[in-house]
Amino acid sequence: MGDTEDNVKQEKKVVFVTVGTTLFDALVRTVDTKEVKQELIRKGYTHLVIQMGRGSYTPTKSDGEDGSLAVDYFTFSPSIADHLRSASLVISHAGSGSVFETLRLGKPLIVVVNEDLMDNHQSELAEELAERKHLYCAHPQTLHQTISDMNVESLLPYLPGDATAVAKLINSTTDEPAKSHENHANKHHSSQSQFHDHHHGIGPLSSTSILIIIISSISVVVVLTIFLIIAMLKRFKYSKDGGNCRDFSNCNTSKFIAHTTIRFTPSPDVKGGCLYGSSMDRKPPGNYKGVQVFTYKELEIATNKFSEANVTGKEGYGVVYRGTLSDGTVAAIKMLHRVGKQGERAFRIEVDLLSRLHSPYLVELLGYCADQNHRLLVFEFMPNGTLQHHLHHKQYRPLDWGTRLRIALDCARALEFLHELTIPAVIHRDFKCSNILLDQNFRAKVSDFGLAKMGSDRINSQNSMHFPSNTGYLAPEYASTGKLTTKSDVYSYGVVLLQLLTGRQPVDTKQPSGEHVLVSWALPRLTNRDKVVEMVDPTMQDQYSKKDLIQVAAIAAVCVQPEADYRPLMTDVVQSLIPLVKNLSSVSSSCSSRLMNQMLCSSRPM
């Protein structure tokens, strides 16, 4: 009997604490307190593993040999999946990815809300799930009490909901075709009869069963209604605060011109110089002029008869010319090669999408031409060309660390807009350095939506296109499933982030053996501080913050995770990058002040 008790006492029970890619010192500091550790020991836990993220607070390590809690910590890991699986209790920040992955694994979970960092919708989500007894919700100052009061056996398993009951409820309140209406009436009559018979003791269902069914249906409707209200409030906030602001300190997000929520119609038919059926009759607010229809003759004049002197780029899809429109606007005019049905489809998609998607982080479509066999797109002109040229062509001046960080944030905001602020979500499917353009201030905008797809990233995502030019950017799941989702865009973003860090191509056979594929070479090194420094693009000449470098490397590591579910939302990436770019501004101001003081001192007479 005594041996059995000793074995129970020695059973390893791990508490895993994760803050993701965020800075949440308040949580790390709280779990490292003597009170919380003693409470965890009292609950039977033996080990505490802390993923501390970007925080500056370092927990106290312990081997636990003196009967105390064994404590270990790390900043980032390529994957926290193994830690989640081995944990007996998870304490997490309110990031939806960590929350739902933990619930999916059936692990007891305490979500600690960081009100200084997370958006309200994430704390509301945690509170709603806590209300339904799937997890516990706490704040740093209440964590000790929550652990003391918790009973993990009382938590209910989180199961994916069945929307059948809701669908039936919606159908019953809407007009249905005559045929289905008749069937519905017959079924309704039958169900009434069954209920009537049951009421007299004839039917198969008891009163308790019927009550349970009714309560379950109402519960499903209430939950979905709550989430819908939360989503609508968030969209309203974004549309209210959006504007055309490029300074993240004064502007929360991009603005979706015309309507925050938009119903996409099928790609329009091309006839003559116009696109039919694309629902372009919505007039956006403000000074936005809308997409113009140009004749081939107008664009021929704008480019001086498509002169070679005006060519700014040649790609597989066609040629890009610099042109001046009749109103004096300098524009980039892309003349597409005739490449059959796929090229025609790409042209239609790009016009259809960009005529309705408007954000300071997307290259603006000014107009198009569909005269007879001519297919041309007219964009705002981006004088500094593509990111690809600045990273990989020696004739361009190397980008400094601050510029690279701002480009990373601009691109993250672009994908955040497409994935999370647009309904339905837009999957870019061709995100790479050559599709990132730079304006006169080296601010980045995403372009080339010919392969983009609207709709759910889980439903109807089967892909019939091939992406030969995307080698090195494609997420690994494409090879096995043939599908690309929003999480595939996140992977591509991670590859671009690695290029900004290292200056390397996604695939480069000129590199030494074992280093040809950027992700395969970089991923094992991204969580090693010394090796990260060795990876840095030598053209930056050590002109960067090592601390910021390590944090960006950690973000890249989670973005290029082989398993799509472990990649972050782009909103989380944006929130992680904002403080780093803010630091650039403060450091720049400080350096300018020091330089001015030095100049004043040197100008004084000796």
C-alpha positions, 0 to 999 in steps of 0.5 A: 500500500505504501509503495502505491502511494509513493508512486502516485506522489512521484507521478509527473504532472506538468503545468505548461504556461504559454504567452505565444509571441506576445509580451506578457511579463505580468503572467510570467511573473505571477506564475513564478511567485511563491504563492502560486507555486505552493498552490500548484504543489498543493494541487499535485503538480510537480513541474512548471514549464514556462514559455516566456515569449518576448518578455524581459522577466526571467523566471527562477529555475529549480530542479525540484529535488528539495520537494519544491516545484521543478521549474524550467523556461524557454522563450520560443520553440518551433512548436509547442505541440509536444508541451501541450500534449504532455501537460496536465494543466495549461495556463495560456494567454488569450490567443485563440490559436492556443486556446482552441488547440488546448481545448481540442487536446482535452487539456484543463485550461486557465486563460489569463487575459492581458487587457493591455495587449489583447483585443476585447473580442479575445477576452470576451471569447475566453469569458464566454468559454469559461461561462460554459465551463470549458475552461477557467478565465483569470487575470494575473492578479486573480490567478492564484485564487483561480488555481486554488478554487479550480476543480478540473474534473468539473470542466466540460469537454469542448466539442465542435458544434452541430449547426443542423438545428440552427439551419433548420431554425433559419429555414423555418423562418424564411420563405422556401420554394413551394415544393420544399414548403409543402414538404416542410408543412407535412413534416411539421404536421407530422411532428405536431401529431407525434407531440400530441400523441406523446402528450397522451403517453403514446409517443416514444419521447418523454417530456424530459427528452423534449425539454432537453432538445429544446434547451440544447437548440436554444443554447446553440442559437444563443452561443452563435448569436453572442459570437455574431454580436462580438464579430459585428462589434469588432467589424464596426470598430475596425470600419470606424477606426480604419481611414487611410492612415499609414501610421499604426500609432494613430490608426488601428486597421485598414479600411474596407471601402464601400462596405465592411461586409461584402457579398462577392459575385462570380467573376464577370464576363468580359465584353468589349471594354467593359466588365459585366456582372461584377456589382461595381455600382457601389460608390465608395466614400471620400475622394476615392474615384473608383476603378476606371475603364480605359480604351487601348488607345488611351493607354497607348498614348499614356505609355508613348505607344508602349515604348521600351523606354517606359518598361519597368519590368518584365515577368511571365505574365506580361510587361509593366510600363510606366505611363502618364494618364490624361489627368497627369497621374503617373501609373504602372500599366501592366499589359498581360500576355494572352495565356488562355483561360487561366490568364483570362480568369486571373485578369477577371479575378484581379479586377473583381477583387481590387475594385472592391478591396481598398487598404493602404497596404494593397496596391490600388487598382486605378483601372483596366482595359478589356478592348477586344483581345487586349487585357491591361491593368492600371495600378498606382505607381510604386517608384521603388519597385519590388522587395525582390530587387532590393533584397537580391539584386546587387545594383540596389542599395541594401535595406537597413534594419528599420526599413525591413521591420516596417516592410514586415509590419506593412505586409502583415497588415495587408494579410490581416486585412485580407484574412480577418477584416474582409468577409468572406476572407481572401486567400492571396495564394501568391504572396512573395517578395516579387509581389511586394512593392515599395513606395517612395518612402519604402513602405510596402504594399501587396500586389498581384491578386490574379490567383487569389480566392475568396471564401472559407479557408476550410470549405471548397478550398480545393485548388485546380491551379499550379504555382510553378513560380512559387517554389520555396513559398508554398506551404507543405500541406499543398503537396499533400492536399492540393489546398491553400488556405489563409494559413498557407499565406501565413507560411508564405509570409514567414518565408518573406520574413526569413528573406528580410532577416537573411537576405537569402532566396527561398531556394538557392542551389548556389548555397552549400549543401544542406542550405539550399532550401531557406526554411529547412536551413533556418528553422532549427536555428531560429530559436538559438540566439547565437545561430540567429545572429550568424544567419543575419544578412551581412549587408546590414553590417550589425546595424540592428537590435539583437533583442528585436532580431531574436523576436522577429526570428521567433515570429518567423519560426511560428509562421513556417511551422510544418503543421498549419494549425500551429501557425498564428493568425496575422492579427497576432503577428501584427500585434507582435511587430507593432512594439518593435516598430514603435521602438525604432521611432523612439530609438531614431528620435534618441539618436537624432538628439544625441547627434545634434548634441554632438554637433553643438559640442563640436562647434564650440570653440576650444 
